Amino acid sequence: MGRKLLTEHVNVEGIETFEVYRKHGGYRAVEKALKTMTPDEVVDEVKKSGLRGRGGAGFPTGLKWSFLAKPEGVPRYLVCNADESEPGTFKDRYLMSKLPHLLIEGMIAGSYALGARTSYIYIRGELLYVLRILEKAIAEAYAAGFLGENILGSGYSLDLHVHPGAGAYICGEETALLESLEGKRGNPRNKPPFPAVQGLYARPTVVNNVESIASVVPILNEGGDEYAKLGVGKSTGTKLFSACGHLNKPGIYELELGVPVEEFIYSDEYCGGIWKGRELKAVVAGGSSVPILPKELILKTAAGENRLMTYESLSDGGFVTGTMLGSGGFIAMDETTCIVKNTWNFSRFYHHESCGQCSPCREGTGWLEKVLHRLEHGHGSMHDIDLVVSVAKQIEGNTICPLGEAAAWPVAAAVRHFRDEFEWHVKHPREATQPGAVYQGAGVLA
């Protein structure tokens, strides 16, 4: 399965405890950083690694850290975005529940690099069992002298807190998260100013995803240059993927970036193929917010090259024939999947989770859900197919945060690649609304 940097010890009994984690090399990265490196040297190692944000955007992590404003006498913050709510994505809760000290070690090293003396882990409200695991691990780290005053006699001090949200998907957007952390309604902020200048409590702040922060540990242990040797091109290192849907072996997989998509789906080392011997129909490669691709375009690019599990390969062709790596929520759909129903279901989610601050998103997500409901339930028209595409275009690029795009892109892609299925729902409403009926080219599979 290739090199594992994050999950190498995940199955070791008791690895969630400080004692066992320490025995398996835990907190070496913190010792190295605090005893032998300056904060700027830690940032440089992360830059050298080529690590890109593992939460979805894929922005270079070290570069993001270097943007942090450093005015004299002003506190700075590192905030971990653990508000994992993207449908199809469940890797971060896995890391936190199985390897809580890995995240804590990454938070200490990252906070040191950024000059933060107080840091926060903002966790999804529904994950209270994970919050308790983290709080226990943080208490162990305090007791062992890796948190609190004068860590390891270095003169550096850090307090780390876990803060639960209230179950709002919008708080996965970094500025909405900061608003919520301050005790306000979780609405995204207008930018600029960016969090690196005015973030938490209007102070310089970096917000990073769980996996991004955890990846700092192997980067410091291995060295940024060694980490960069893994992967392909600008997609360096390893990445966690949440594989789900119609797969023989769904689960969490840590891949060295560059594995062919076909190998990931069909190899016994990974997902083991499509369940029940059925055919693959479509894949959502990076969580519900990225464009869906049919089988022929997820396995091969439009140019006929093997599609790879990298940022660049998955996006090859733009949104016309490509998609995004996103958060790594890999959802496989077999031949029995109704694309219209699936698209409507995604739209229901985004309509429900829109904060309502921007009218294109507030109204547009409602229209998408309403019109897709008509199409799925046998009341739609040909005009409705073009209408959802038009509404999606009017949302895209017209909102404060990316939730509008997250709602629009899947709809536009579904119509782009599966228009004939949408038209079949309009032309044959009685057949389309039969339980278990699915469009299959010229026929119906009941």
C-alpha positions in Angstrom: 0.0 0.0 0.0 3.0 2.3 0.0 4.4 4.5 2.7 2.2 5.4 5.7 3.2 8.6 7.5 0.0 9.3 9.6 -1.6 5.9 10.2 1.5 3.7 10.6 0.7 3.0 14.2 -3.1 3.3 14.1 -3.7 -0.3 15.0 -1.3 -0.4 18.0 -3.2 -1.2 21.1 -3.4 1.9 23.4 -1.9 4.3 20.8 -4.5 6.9 21.9 -2.7 7.2 25.2 0.4 9.4 25.8 2.5 6.5 27.1 2.0 4.2 24.1 2.2 7.1 21.6 5.5 8.2 23.2 7.0 4.7 23.0 6.3 4.7 19.3 8.2 7.9 18.6 5.5 10.4 19.6 6.5 14.0 20.4 9.9 13.7 18.7 8.8 16.4 16.3 8.0 18.8 19.2 11.4 18.0 20.8 13.2 18.7 17.5 11.3 21.9 16.9 11.7 23.4 20.4 15.2 22.3 21.0 17.0 22.6 17.7 14.9 24.9 15.4 13.7 28.5 15.3 10.0 29.1 14.4 11.0 30.4 11.0 13.0 27.1 10.4 9.8 25.1 11.2 7.9 27.2 8.6 10.6 26.6 6.1 10.5 22.9 6.5 6.7 22.9 5.9 7.3 25.0 2.8 10.0 22.6 1.5 7.6 19.7 2.0 5.1 21.1 -0.5 2.2 20.2 1.9 -1.1 21.4 0.6 -4.2 22.0 2.7 -5.9 18.7 3.3 -9.3 20.2 4.1 -10.3 20.8 0.4 -8.7 24.0 -1.0 -5.3 22.5 -1.4 -3.5 25.8 -0.7 0.2 25.4 0.2 0.3 25.2 4.0 3.8 26.7 4.5 2.9 29.6 2.3 -0.2 30.2 4.3 1.8 30.2 7.5 4.2 32.7 6.1 1.4 35.2 5.4 0.7 35.5 9.2 1.1 39.1 10.3 3.4 39.5 13.3 2.9 42.9 14.9 4.8 43.4 18.2 2.9 42.7 21.4 -0.1 41.3 19.7 -1.2 37.6 20.4 -1.5 35.2 17.5 -3.6 32.0 17.2 -3.5 28.7 15.5 -7.0 27.2 15.1 -7.6 23.6 14.0 -10.7 23.2 11.8 -12.1 19.9 13.0 -15.6 20.8 11.9 -15.7 17.9 9.4 -19.2 18.0 8.0 -18.8 17.3 4.3 -21.0 14.4 3.2 -18.7 11.5 2.2 -15.8 12.7 4.3 -14.9 11.1 7.7 -11.0 10.9 7.8 -10.5 13.7 10.4 -12.7 12.1 13.1 -10.8 8.9 12.5 -7.5 10.6 13.1 -8.7 12.4 16.2 -10.3 9.3 17.7 -7.5 6.9 16.9 -4.4 9.2 17.1 -5.3 12.2 19.3 -1.7 12.8 20.3 -0.7 13.1 16.6 -3.0 16.1 16.2 -1.9 17.6 19.6 1.8 17.2 18.6 1.1 18.9 15.3 -0.7 21.7 17.1 2.3 22.3 19.4 4.8 22.3 16.6 2.6 24.6 14.4 1.8 27.0 17.3 5.5 27.3 18.0 6.2 28.0 14.4 3.6 30.8 14.3 4.3 32.3 17.7 0.9 31.3 19.1 0.7 31.0 22.9 -3.0 29.9 22.9 -4.5 27.6 20.3 -7.9 26.0 19.7 -9.3 22.8 18.2 -12.8 23.6 16.9 -14.7 20.3 16.6 -18.0 19.4 15.0 -20.7 19.5 17.7 -22.0 16.0 16.9 -18.5 14.5 17.7 -18.7 14.7 21.4 -17.2 11.3 21.9 -14.1 12.5 19.9 -14.0 15.7 22.0 -13.8 13.6 25.2 -10.9 11.6 23.6 -9.1 14.8 22.7 -9.6 16.4 26.2 -8.2 13.3 27.9 -5.2 13.3 25.5 -4.6 17.1 26.1 -4.7 16.5 29.9 -2.0 13.8 29.4 0.1 16.2 27.4 -0.2 18.8 30.1 0.8 16.3 32.8 3.8 15.2 30.7 5.0 18.8 30.3 4.3 19.1 26.6 1.6 21.7 27.1 1.5 24.6 29.6 4.3 26.8 30.8 7.9 26.5 29.6 7.5 23.3 27.5 10.6 21.1 27.8 12.5 24.0 29.4 12.5 25.8 26.0 10.9 29.0 27.3 7.9 28.4 25.0 4.5 28.1 26.5 1.2 27.0 25.0 -2.4 26.5 26.2 -4.6 24.3 24.0 -8.4 24.2 24.1 -11.1 22.1 22.4 -14.3 24.0 21.5 -17.4 22.2 20.2 -19.5 23.8 17.5 -23.3 23.4 17.3 -23.6 21.2 14.2 -23.5 23.8 11.5 -21.8 22.9 8.2 -21.1 26.5 7.5 -18.7 26.7 10.4 -16.3 24.6 8.3 -15.6 27.8 6.5 -12.7 29.4 8.3 -14.2 32.8 9.1 -17.6 31.4 10.1 -15.6 29.1 12.4 -13.9 32.1 14.0 -17.2 33.9 14.4 -18.6 30.8 16.2 -15.5 30.5 18.3 -16.0 34.1 19.5 -19.5 33.2 20.5 -21.3 34.7 17.6 -23.6 33.3 14.9 -21.5 31.3 12.5 -21.7 33.6 9.4 -18.8 33.9 7.1 -16.9 37.3 7.1 -16.2 39.5 4.1 -12.5 39.3 3.1 -10.3 41.2 3.2 -9.2 41.5 6.0 -8.0 37.9 5.9 -7.6 35.8 9.1 -3.8 36.1 8.8 -4.2 39.8 9.5 -7.4 39.9 11.5 -8.7 36.5 12.6 -9.8 35.3 16.0 -10.6 38.3 18.3 -9.3 40.5 15.4 -5.8 39.1 15.9 -3.5 37.3 13.4 -4.8 33.7 13.0 -4.0 30.7 10.9 -6.8 28.1 10.4 -5.8 24.7 9.3 -7.5 21.3 8.8 -6.9 18.3 11.2 -5.0 16.3 8.6 -2.9 19.3 7.6 -1.8 19.9 11.1 -1.1 16.2 11.8 1.1 16.1 8.7 3.5 18.6 10.2 4.7 15.8 12.5 6.1 13.5 9.9 7.4 16.5 8.0 9.5 17.6 10.9 10.6 14.0 11.7 11.5 13.1 8.1 12.5 16.6 6.9 10.6 18.7 4.4 12.8 17.6 1.5 12.2 13.9 2.2 8.5 14.4 2.5 8.5 16.2 -0.9 10.0 13.1 -2.5 6.7 11.3 -1.9 3.9 11.9 -4.3 3.9 13.3 -7.8 4.8 16.9 -8.9 3.1 19.5 -6.7 1.0 16.8 -5.0 3.5 15.7 -2.4 3.3 13.4 0.5 0.5 11.1 1.6 -3.2 11.9 1.8 -6.1 10.3 3.7 -9.1 9.3 1.6 -12.6 8.5 3.0 -13.8 5.7 0.6 -17.5 5.0 0.7 -20.5 4.1 -1.4 -20.8 0.9 -3.5 -17.3 -0.5 -2.7 -16.3 -3.9 -1.5 -13.9 -2.4 1.1 -15.0 1.1 2.1 -12.9 2.8 4.8 -10.0 5.2 5.4 -7.0 4.8 3.2 -3.7 6.6 3.4 -2.2 6.9 -0.1 1.0 8.3 -1.5 -0.4 10.8 -3.9 -0.2 9.6 -7.5 -1.9 6.2 -7.2 -4.1 5.6 -10.3 -7.8 6.0 -9.6 -8.5 2.7 -11.3 -6.0 1.0 -8.9 -7.6 2.6 -5.9 -11.1 1.4 -6.8 -10.3 -2.1 -8.1 -7.1 -3.2 -6.4 -7.5 -5.7 -3.5 -4.9 -3.5 -1.7 -7.5 -0.8 -1.5 -11.2 -0.7 -2.2 -11.5 -4.1 -3.8 -13.8 -3.2 -6.7 -17.6 -2.5 -6.9 -19.8 -4.5 -4.6 -22.0 -7.4 -5.7 -20.1 -7.6 -9.0 -21.9 -4.5 -10.4 -20.5 -1.9 -12.8 -19.2 1.5 -11.7 -21.4 4.3 -12.9 -20.0 7.5 -11.3 -17.7 8.9 -8.6 -17.7 11.9 -6.4 -13.9 12.1 -5.8 -13.5 14.8 -3.1 -16.7 15.1 -1.0 -20.2 16.1 -2.0 -19.2 19.7 -3.1 -17.0 18.6 -6.0 -18.3 17.8 -9.6 -19.4 14.2 -10.2 -17.7 12.3 -13.0 -19.0 9.3 -15.0 -16.9 6.1 -15.0 -15.1 6.9 -18.3 -13.9 10.3 -17.0 -12.9 9.3 -13.5 -10.7 6.4 -14.7 -9.2 8.3 -17.7 -8.7 12.0 -18.5 -10.4 13.3 -21.7 -7.0 12.9 -23.3 -7.0 9.2 -22.5 -4.3 9.3 -19.7 -4.8 7.4 -16.5 -6.5 9.6 -13.9 -4.3 9.8 -10.7 -5.2 10.5 -7.1 -3.5 13.9 -7.2 -4.7 17.5 -7.2 -3.6 18.1 -10.7 -4.8 14.9 -12.4 -8.3 15.0 -10.9 -8.7 18.6 -12.0 -7.3 17.9 -15.5 -9.9 19.2 -18.0 -11.4 21.8 -15.6 -15.0 21.3 -14.7 -15.9 20.3 -18.3 -14.2 16.9 -17.9 -12.5 17.0 -14.5 -13.3 17.4 -10.9 -11.4 18.2 -7.6 -9.5 16.2 -5.0 -11.2 18.3 -2.4 -11.4 16.8 1.1 -10.8 13.3 -0.1 -14.4 12.1 0.4 -14.4 9.4 -2.3 -18.0 8.3 -3.1 -18.4 5.4 -5.6 -21.8 4.8 -7.2 -22.8 1.6 -9.0 -25.1 1.1 -11.9 -28.2 1.1 -9.7 -27.6 4.7 -8.6 -30.2 7.3 -9.7 -28.1 10.4 -10.4 -31.2 12.7 -10.3 -32.1 11.4 -6.8 -28.5 11.7 -5.6 -28.2 15.3 -6.9 -31.5 16.3 -5.3 -30.3 14.7 -2.0 -27.1 16.8 -2.1 -29.1 19.9 -2.8 -31.3 19.3 0.2 -28.2 19.3 2.4 -26.8 22.5 1.0 -30.2 24.3 1.2 -30.5 23.2 4.8 -26.9 24.3 5.7 -26.9 27.7 4.0 -26.5 30.4 6.6 -28.8 32.7 4.6 -26.5 35.7 4.7 -26.1 35.9 0.9 -29.3 36.0 -1.1 -28.0 34.1 -4.2 -27.2 31.2 -1.9 -30.1 31.5 0.4 -32.6 31.6 -2.4 -30.7 29.7 -5.0 -30.1 26.6 -2.9 -33.9 26.5 -2.2 -34.6 26.7 -5.9 -32.2 23.9 -6.7 -33.8 21.7 -4.1 -37.3 22.5 -5.2 -36.7 22.0 -9.0 -34.7 18.8 -8.5 -37.5 17.5 -6.3 -39.9 18.1 -9.2 -37.6 16.2 -11.6 -37.1 13.3 -9.2 -40.7 12.9 -8.3 -42.2 13.0 -11.8 -43.4 16.6 -12.0 -40.6 18.2 -13.9 -40.3 19.6 -17.4 -37.5 20.0 -19.9 -37.3 23.6 -19.0 -36.5 22.6 -15.4 -33.3 20.9 -16.5 -32.0 24.1 -18.0 -33.4 26.1 -15.0 -31.3 24.2 -12.4 -28.2 24.9 -14.5 -29.1 28.6 -14.8 -29.7 28.9 -11.0 -26.4 27.2 -10.3 -24.6 29.7 -12.6 -26.3 32.6 -10.8 -25.1 31.3 -7.4 -21.5 30.6 -8.4 -19.1 33.5 -7.7 -21.8 35.6 -6.1 -21.5 34.7 -2.4 -19.2 35.6 0.5 -18.1 32.0 1.1 -17.7 28.9 -1.1 -20.9 27.2 0.2 -22.7 28.6 -2.8 -20.2 27.0 -5.2 -20.4 23.8 -3.2 -24.2 23.7 -3.9 -23.9 24.7 -7.5 -21.0 22.7 -8.9 -22.5 19.2 -8.2 -25.8 20.2 -9.9 -24.1 21.6 -13.0 -21.8 18.6 -13.4 -24.7 16.1 -12.9 -26.6 17.7 -15.8 -23.5 18.1 -17.9 -22.6 14.4 -17.7 -26.0 12.7 -17.2 -28.4 15.0 -19.0 -30.1 12.0 -20.7 -31.0 10.6 -17.3 -32.6 13.9 -16.3 -34.5 13.9 -19.6 -35.7 10.4 -19.0 -37.2 11.5 -15.7 -39.2 14.1 -17.6 -40.3 11.9 -20.5 -41.1 8.8 -18.4 -42.3 10.1 -15.0 -44.3 7.0 -14.2 -41.4 4.6 -14.8 -38.9 7.0 -13.1 -40.9 7.1 -9.9 -41.3 3.4 -9.5 -39.4 2.0 -6.4 -35.9 1.0 -7.5 -36.2 2.2 -11.1 -33.0 3.5 -12.5 -32.2 4.8 -16.0 -29.8 2.6 -17.9 -29.5 4.1 -21.4 -32.4 2.8 -23.3 -33.9 0.8 -20.5 -34.9 0.6 -16.9 -33.4 -1.6 -14.1 -36.2 -2.4 -11.6 
